Amino acid sequence: MRKVAFLLLPEFSHLGIAAATEPLFIANWLAQRAIFDWKIISVDGQPVRASNGRLVPVDGDLTSAADCKTVFVLASFDPQRSLRERQVVRWLKRIAKFGVEIGGIENGSLVLAEAGLLNGHPVAVHWDNTIGFQEHYPKTRAVTQLYVRSGERITCAGASAILDLMIAWIGWHADTELAGEVAEHLLLGRPRAAETEQRVAAAPAPSSSDAAVVQARAIMLTHIDEPLTCREIARRIGLSLRQIERRFRAELGCSILQHYRQIRIAKAHQLLQQTDLSVTEVAFSCGFSSPEYFCRLYRAYFSCSPSRDRRQSTTAPVLRRQMPRTNGKPVGVAH
């Protein structure tokens, strides 16, 4: 019997713990015996509040996982709060010395990285957090795939990828036939492979059937800190400025300039919430030569100043796919 502990940190995803434990229950049910035994723990043994506001009871504190061969750390929103749990960092370092298999689910991987347990490892990071993760932990290699198994370390991007991970994990520690049966009962069919790519997220990614728009977006994404002119982008894909403008409006309902600004604002949003860079540094990193103009534009998108958007919490501003509008017009419209 494989004993597993799931450590919940404040603001963890409620979906995450269900997706992590339900496959284990189904495996035991199908096998008609306890192949896996799991417990849910917190730092101090007290209930933990999930990101949806639910207070989740646990089975014990860190000491109750002493006999577990695998430990998964679950964290989601407000990751900086999780990193302040220095007791957890010390505990992870200690159990790693005893050969415990340790996994990070969603922002739980940040805590493993903080403990130095992911140095030299590829790390599956949710697409919305790769910029900040790589900035803070340059000794790791953030990848935008569903999950990674690297030695005794496991990392998972979170959300639906947790199911794919746990199906694979059952195969690693029980047998692949049972894992396949669990997937069938969960209506997963064939689980996705670990290396399956997540949605690329340097900016909200609209679907587009226009190859010229797709090509133009690709150019924009590689020229964020030093933006090109819209005319230069058009030239590089062999169109006139008028032609590319017409295609962007037909496909995305906005001008090429508006979309380019939205891509840069999206990166600024990530840098502000996930790094310690100053507002001025963020502005320059995203191609805004005037911090004052950047602040005005940012406020138009998020109704708050950049200096007030420094936490990745459930109450922080969110960038949606739609272009924000002021006075009936999308922000960023050239006058």
C-alpha positions in Angstrom: 0.0 0.0 0.0 1.4 3.4 -1.1 0.8 6.1 1.5 0.4 9.6 0.2 -0.1 13.1 1.8 -1.6 16.1 0.2 -0.5 19.3 1.9 -2.9 22.2 1.4 -1.7 25.8 1.5 -4.0 28.7 1.9 -5.9 29.7 -1.3 -5.3 26.3 -2.9 -7.6 25.2 -5.6 -10.7 23.3 -4.3 -10.9 21.5 -7.7 -7.2 20.5 -7.3 -7.7 18.3 -4.2 -10.8 16.6 -5.7 -8.9 15.9 -8.9 -5.9 14.5 -7.0 -7.8 12.2 -4.7 -10.8 10.9 -6.7 -8.6 8.8 -9.0 -7.0 7.1 -5.9 -10.5 6.3 -4.5 -11.5 4.8 -7.9 -8.3 2.7 -8.1 -9.0 1.2 -4.6 -12.6 0.6 -5.5 -11.7 -1.2 -8.7 -9.0 -3.3 -7.0 -11.3 -4.0 -4.1 -8.4 -3.4 -1.7 -6.5 -0.4 -0.4 -3.7 0.0 -2.9 -3.4 3.7 -1.9 -3.9 5.3 1.4 -4.0 9.1 1.5 -4.4 11.9 4.0 -5.0 15.6 3.6 -2.8 17.7 5.9 -2.1 21.4 6.7 0.9 23.1 8.3 -0.8 23.2 11.8 -3.6 20.6 11.4 -6.2 23.3 11.2 -8.7 23.6 8.3 -7.5 25.5 5.2 -9.4 28.0 3.2 -9.6 27.3 -0.5 -9.6 29.9 -3.3 -13.4 29.5 -3.6 -13.8 30.5 0.1 -14.5 27.0 1.4 -12.9 26.0 4.6 -11.6 22.4 4.1 -10.9 20.1 7.1 -7.7 18.1 7.2 -6.5 14.9 8.8 -3.5 16.3 10.6 -0.4 18.5 10.6 3.0 18.0 9.0 4.0 15.3 11.5 1.1 13.1 10.5 2.8 12.5 7.1 5.8 10.9 8.6 5.1 7.5 7.1 4.1 8.7 3.6 6.3 7.8 0.6 4.8 10.6 -1.6 3.9 14.2 -0.7 2.0 16.6 -3.0 1.9 20.3 -2.2 -1.1 22.2 -3.4 -1.2 26.0 -3.8 -2.9 28.3 -6.2 -3.7 32.0 -5.5 -1.6 34.3 -3.4 1.6 32.3 -3.9 3.8 34.8 -2.0 1.8 33.9 1.1 2.7 30.2 0.6 6.4 31.1 0.3 6.3 32.8 3.7 5.5 29.3 5.1 9.2 28.8 6.0 8.3 25.8 8.2 7.0 24.1 5.0 10.2 24.9 3.1 12.3 23.4 5.9 10.1 20.3 6.2 10.3 19.6 2.5 14.1 19.9 2.5 14.2 17.4 5.4 11.9 14.7 3.9 13.7 15.0 0.6 16.8 13.7 2.3 14.9 10.5 3.1 14.0 9.8 -0.5 10.4 10.9 -0.3 8.8 11.5 -3.7 7.6 15.1 -3.7 5.2 16.8 -6.1 4.1 20.4 -6.6 0.6 21.0 -8.0 0.0 24.4 -9.7 1.8 27.0 -7.5 2.8 24.2 -5.0 5.8 24.0 -7.3 6.9 27.4 -6.2 7.3 26.1 -2.7 9.4 23.1 -3.9 11.5 25.6 -5.9 11.9 27.8 -2.9 13.3 24.8 -1.0 15.8 24.2 -3.8 14.3 20.9 -4.7 13.7 21.7 -8.4 17.2 23.1 -9.3 18.3 21.5 -12.5 14.8 20.1 -13.1 12.2 20.9 -15.8 9.2 22.2 -14.0 5.6 22.2 -15.4 4.2 25.6 -14.6 0.8 26.9 -15.5 1.1 29.2 -18.6 -0.1 32.2 -16.6 2.8 31.9 -14.2 5.8 31.0 -16.3 7.2 34.5 -16.5 7.3 35.0 -12.7 8.5 31.5 -12.0 11.5 31.7 -14.3 12.3 35.1 -13.0 12.4 33.9 -9.4 14.0 30.5 -10.0 16.5 30.7 -12.8 18.2 27.4 -11.8 15.0 25.6 -12.9 13.6 25.3 -16.4 9.9 26.2 -16.6 8.0 24.3 -19.3 4.4 24.8 -20.5 3.5 21.1 -20.6 0.9 19.4 -18.4 3.1 17.7 -15.9 6.7 16.5 -15.5 8.3 13.6 -13.7 12.0 14.2 -13.1 13.6 11.7 -10.7 11.8 12.0 -7.4 10.2 15.3 -8.3 6.8 15.7 -9.9 5.3 19.0 -11.0 1.9 19.7 -12.5 0.4 22.8 -14.1 -2.9 22.2 -12.3 -6.6 22.2 -13.3 -7.5 19.3 -15.6 -3.9 18.3 -15.9 -4.1 16.9 -12.4 -6.3 14.1 -13.6 -3.8 13.3 -16.3 -1.0 13.3 -13.8 -2.8 11.1 -11.2 -3.7 8.5 -13.9 -0.1 8.3 -14.9 1.0 8.2 -11.2 -1.3 5.2 -10.5 0.4 3.5 -13.5 3.8 4.2 -12.0 3.0 2.9 -8.5 0.4 0.2 -9.3 -0.1 -0.9 -12.9 -0.9 0.7 -16.2 -4.0 -1.5 -16.8 -5.6 -0.3 -13.6 -4.7 3.3 -14.5 -6.5 2.8 -17.8 -9.6 1.6 -16.1 -9.6 4.5 -13.7 -9.4 6.8 -16.7 -12.4 5.1 -18.3 -14.4 5.5 -15.2 -13.5 9.2 -15.1 -14.6 9.5 -18.8 -11.2 10.6 -19.8 -10.7 8.1 -22.5 -7.0 8.2 -23.3 -5.3 10.6 -20.8 -3.0 13.3 -22.3 0.7 12.7 -22.3 2.9 14.6 -19.9 4.5 16.6 -22.7 1.2 17.8 -24.1 1.5 21.6 -24.5 -0.7 24.0 -22.6 -2.2 27.0 -24.3 0.5 29.5 -25.1 -0.1 32.5 -23.1 2.1 35.5 -23.7 -1.3 37.2 -24.4 -4.9 36.3 -24.7 -4.9 34.0 -27.7 -7.9 34.4 -30.0 -8.6 31.8 -32.5 -8.0 33.0 -36.0 -8.3 31.4 -39.4 -6.3 34.2 -41.1 -2.7 33.1 -41.6 -1.6 36.7 -41.8 -3.1 37.6 -38.4 -1.5 34.5 -36.9 1.9 35.5 -38.4 1.5 39.1 -37.2 0.7 38.0 -33.7 3.8 35.7 -33.7 5.9 38.7 -34.6 4.4 40.8 -31.9 5.1 38.2 -29.2 8.8 38.2 -30.1 9.0 42.0 -30.1 7.5 43.1 -26.8 10.3 45.0 -25.1 11.2 46.8 -28.3 7.9 47.1 -30.3 7.9 47.3 -34.0 5.8 49.8 -35.9 2.6 48.3 -37.3 3.8 49.3 -40.8 7.0 47.2 -40.2 4.9 44.2 -39.1 2.8 44.5 -42.2 6.0 44.7 -44.4 7.4 41.6 -42.8 4.4 39.5 -43.8 4.1 41.0 -47.2 1.0 43.2 -46.8 0.3 46.9 -46.7 -0.7 48.5 -43.5 -4.2 49.0 -44.9 -4.5 45.3 -45.7 -3.3 44.1 -42.3 -5.6 46.6 -40.5 -8.6 45.2 -42.5 -7.7 41.6 -41.6 -7.3 42.4 -37.8 -10.6 44.2 -37.7 -12.4 41.3 -39.6 -10.8 38.6 -37.4 -10.4 40.2 -34.0 -12.7 43.2 -34.1 -9.8 45.6 -33.2 -6.9 47.4 -34.9 -3.5 45.9 -35.1 -2.2 48.6 -32.8 -4.9 47.9 -30.2 -4.0 44.2 -30.2 -0.3 44.8 -30.0 -0.9 47.0 -26.9 -3.1 44.4 -25.3 -0.3 41.8 -25.7 2.2 44.1 -24.0 -0.3 45.0 -21.3 -0.9 41.3 -20.7 2.8 40.7 -20.1 3.0 43.8 -17.8 0.1 42.4 -15.8 2.0 39.1 -15.3 5.3 40.9 -14.4 3.6 43.1 -11.9 1.8 40.3 -10.1 4.6 37.7 -10.3 7.9 39.6 -9.9 9.5 42.3 -7.8 10.3 44.5 -10.8 9.5 48.2 -10.2 6.6 49.7 -12.2 9.1 51.6 -14.3 11.1 48.4 -15.1 7.9 46.7 -16.0 6.9 49.5 -18.3 10.3 49.4 -20.1 10.2 45.6 -20.3 6.9 45.8 -22.1 8.0 48.4 -24.6 6.5 51.5 -23.0 9.1 54.3 -23.0 6.9 56.6 -20.9 6.0 55.2 -17.5 3.4 57.9 -17.2 1.6 56.8 -20.4 1.9 53.1 -19.2 0.2 53.9 -15.9 -2.6 55.7 -17.7 -3.1 52.8 -20.1 -2.9 50.3 -17.3 -5.6 52.1 -15.3 -7.8 52.1 -18.4 -7.6 48.3 -18.6 -7.8 47.4 -15.0 -9.3 50.4 -13.2 -6.3 50.5 -10.8 -2.8 51.7 -11.0 0.1 49.3 -11.7 1.5 50.0 -8.2 -1.8 48.6 -6.7 -1.7 45.3 -8.7 1.2 43.5 -7.1 -0.5 40.4 -5.7 -1.8 37.4 -7.6 -4.9 37.1 -5.4 -8.5 36.3 -6.0 -9.4 40.0 -5.6 -6.7 41.2 -8.1 -7.7 42.5 -11.5 -8.1 40.0 -14.3 -7.2 40.4 -18.0 -10.0 39.0 -20.1 -9.9 38.3 -23.8 -12.2 41.2 -24.7 -10.7 44.6 -25.4 -11.7 46.9 -22.5 -13.8 49.8 -23.6 -14.1 53.4 -22.4 -16.8 55.7 -23.7 -17.9 53.0 -26.1 -14.4 52.7 -27.7 -11.7 50.1 -27.1 -8.9 51.5 -25.0 -5.7 52.1 -26.9 -7.5 53.5 -30.0 -5.2 55.9 -31.8 -6.8 59.4 -32.0 
